[in-house]
Amino acid sequence: MMDGCIDTHRLEQLRYIYSKTLLNDVVPFWMKFSIDRENGGYFHYLDRDGSLLCSDKAVWLQNRSLWFFSKLYNEIEKNDEWLAAAKNGYEFIKNHCIDSDGRMFFLVDKQGRKLRKRRYWFTETFGILGLSEYAKAANDREAYELALQTYRLIVHLYHHPEELPSKFYSENRNIQSLTATMLLMSTTQVIRAMDVDKSISSDFSQVIDTCIGDIQRYFFKPNERALLETVAQDGSVINTPDGRTINPGHSIETAWFLMQEGLYRGNRDTIALGLQILDASLERGWDETYGGLFSFVDLEGKPSEHVEWDMKYWWPHTESLYALLLAYVITKDDKYLASYDEVHAWTFSHFPDYEYGEWYGYLHRDGSIALPVKGSAWKGTLHLPRLLIQGIALIDDCINQ
Amino acid sequence: MMDGCIDTHRLEQLRYIYSKTLLNDVVPFWMKFSIDRENGGYFHYLDRDGSLLCSDKAVWLQNRSLWFFSKLYNEIEKNDEWLAAAKNGYEFIKNHCIDSDGRMFFLVDKQGRKLRKRRYWFTETFGILGLSEYAKAANDREAYELALQTYRLIVHLYHHPEELPSKFYSENRNIQSLTATMLLMSTTQVIRAMDVDKSISSDFSQVIDTCIGDIQRYFFKPNERALLETVAQDGSVINTPDGRTINPGHSIETAWFLMQEGLYRGNRDTIALGLQILDASLERGWDETYGGLFSFVDLEGKPSEHVEWDMKYWWPHTESLYALLLAYVITKDDKYLASYDEVHAWTFSHFPDYEYGEWYGYLHRDGSIALPVKGSAWKGTLHLPRLLIQGIALIDDCINQ
């Protein structure tokens, strides 16, 4: 029902759960185990109990931790320890993680010596997230300029993919990837929200116009109810395992980026597109047998190429929770609350580690733990904290309206 | 007991099982579903029932199928259909899979248009396997010359890794990989066995000397009972998830390459090294809870970086069976037969698909099927056929001795 009443009691209950998870389980874990006070930057290869598995520093994770501590300071409380933790990462990133061409390294060692750089500019998108949020927290113009400069570079590369080496010979297989579009969209939303220079805010919105257009024209197939990860340049389906791949977590993340943009613009069509992608992707991704979301599914129900396709990762679940909460708040439709509750129950009964804090990230299909680590080259301080911090803000907005 | 009696009854029974599996389950599947009679080459993205999942052609798999059909012709029976199937791949590989620099592409489309080339020369090693075996089957000097030319290229690249782009900045993380060493060793054994030009056979053996030396000096840690996948240039352990990774399947494959070399040379030390690696790797890799071999384990028992670490793949099992059979035949020690029987029981009760033929490749830890495909970008016609064809030959040699 589109014009129902919001269940404010449920939202208050959720706010309590989010706040408790954030402040009791998540923040203490990363404050205690991730900050490298000797070299700067953040450790993130962390075992179940927080012990260090490796001292190398993936720059995705440096950037995400910078975002995390800055966001905490900006949104939750002006806690100087959080700001200091952010600054500890900012100096490390600025001094060690940026190459002379303005792009970022992918991996450095604990002292910040470069180990690896990748052809994709995804590390940079997380850099922009972190630098923007830090600029706001520390009121640091230099950090904002660095974010903006990096942002301009990735916008350029989005439009000129030929400037970076590609995996495929493009004369024979010219593909485009949803990851680039969704990351550019989200990154643009974050840097635009810093609101530093109003004269360029319409430039940001134009970039997002392009992203929304690309999603609609190329990646989303409404008749098949599928948002695809990889399509041909003209948007046609490539009949290979890659071309048929749906990543439900990515799709649902994209759905809430769209809903959020619709809200910002007051544009019902963009909200509707987000809701449509959310509905379709949950249907595609939910495991009716064991519950939880698959990591990869095939457009035609054929076997995935990913051997780990049926594993349950934490992040598609946190993305789904935020998307469903947002859908509920926007539409007031009880079906989204019911769906939220189903995903919430599975998520909160499988991922949290009540003994050592933080969440497990990698479960088998049946929900048993596959890897006990709390941090890896991929799992860090973005998805779960983002759900919790943004969820709290969304609930507050909704209740105080 | 080193001087026990061979259980010839068990070996005859195994010969029967191998032969039946090869001729009833494996060969018909690939003859029926993999041969692209229109474009040449081989399909290999095959679903459980043989239906086509994708018409792209990975060159690893083209090369391995060329090896398979040629090896069948050379070892099992002079069947013209097998030779024709080999020729069908040879022409495709020669015309479409080799780049102008002598290296091979990694992926082409069904018509043979180049799609992808990788920085590693592993595709080429499978090319040498296939071309050598085909040269013998078809008595084709051109194919042998192509194999030899490709072989010379990879030997050069083994000694000059700096000529290919590396993932890591070598001034800060200079690593070496077991994969290169073990593949070069095996490839050299195969091309040497063609015995075309005796004047260069000592060149081949010198290359193998280098590989054995590198395994002993750098990759094998006898005190830790571990063959490592990646070590520093001086052989020291790199304390990262990658640096601590043991791949039991790889290790056990390396073990039988060594035993085989020891037999060829009549060198007890090389056999002993192979046996030591086999014992250590089985101990490391065997899952005491569910049976079967893990895909990746950590040197210190820490969590693996590979989310799929506990999955059971077909190929570590076929490699173990061949290694244990060889160990038993060489040593006549009953412990290897007992070990063989344990791995055999698990393997033959989990991987074969008695309904559609061929074997499943990708199981969950508990042995349930994760992916029903029979062929993928990695699974094709090397590991299972090699066990069966070489196993039959080994048993014949042993019984007829």
Contacts between the chains, C-beta under 8 A, distances in Angstrom:
chain1	res1	chain2	res2	distance
A	45	B	240	7.9
A	45	B	241	6.9
A	47	B	302	6.7
A	47	B	303	6.5
A	48	B	303	8.0
A	53	B	241	6.4
A	53	B	302	5.8
A	53	B	303	7.0
A	54	B	239	7.0
A	54	B	240	4.5
A	54	B	241	5.7
A	55	B	239	7.9
A	56	B	240	5.7
A	109	B	172	6.5
A	109	B	173	7.3
A	113	B	169	8.0
A	113	B	172	4.5
A	114	B	169	5.2
A	114	B	172	6.3
A	115	B	168	5.6
A	115	B	169	6.0
A	115	B	172	5.7
A	115	B	173	5.1
A	116	B	167	5.8
A	116	B	168	5.6
A	116	B	169	7.1
A	117	B	169	8.0
A	167	B	116	5.8
A	168	B	115	5.6
A	168	B	116	5.5
A	169	B	113	8.0
A	169	B	114	5.2
A	169	B	115	6.0
A	169	B	116	7.0
A	169	B	117	8.0
A	172	B	109	6.5
A	172	B	113	4.5
A	172	B	114	6.3
A	172	B	115	5.7
A	173	B	109	7.3
A	173	B	115	5.1
A	239	B	54	6.9
A	239	B	55	7.9
A	240	B	45	7.8
A	240	B	54	4.5
A	240	B	56	5.7
A	241	B	45	6.9
A	241	B	53	6.4
A	241	B	54	5.7
A	302	B	47	6.7
A	302	B	53	5.8
A	303	B	47	6.5
A	303	B	48	7.9
A	303	B	53	7.0
A	303	B	371	5.2
A	303	B	372	5.8
A	303	B	373	5.0
A	304	B	371	7.2
A	305	B	376	6.6
A	305	B	377	6.8
A	307	B	308	5.3
A	307	B	311	6.2
A	307	B	362	5.0
A	307	B	370	6.3
A	307	B	371	6.0
A	308	B	307	5.3
A	308	B	308	4.8
A	308	B	311	7.8
A	309	B	370	7.8
A	309	B	371	7.4
A	310	B	370	6.6
A	311	B	307	6.2
A	311	B	308	7.8
A	362	B	307	5.0
A	364	B	364	6.9
A	364	B	365	7.4
A	365	B	364	7.4
A	370	B	307	6.3
A	370	B	309	7.8
A	370	B	310	6.6
A	371	B	303	5.1
A	371	B	304	7.2
A	371	B	307	6.1
A	371	B	309	7.4
A	372	B	303	5.7
A	373	B	303	5.0
A	376	B	305	6.6
A	377	B	305	6.8
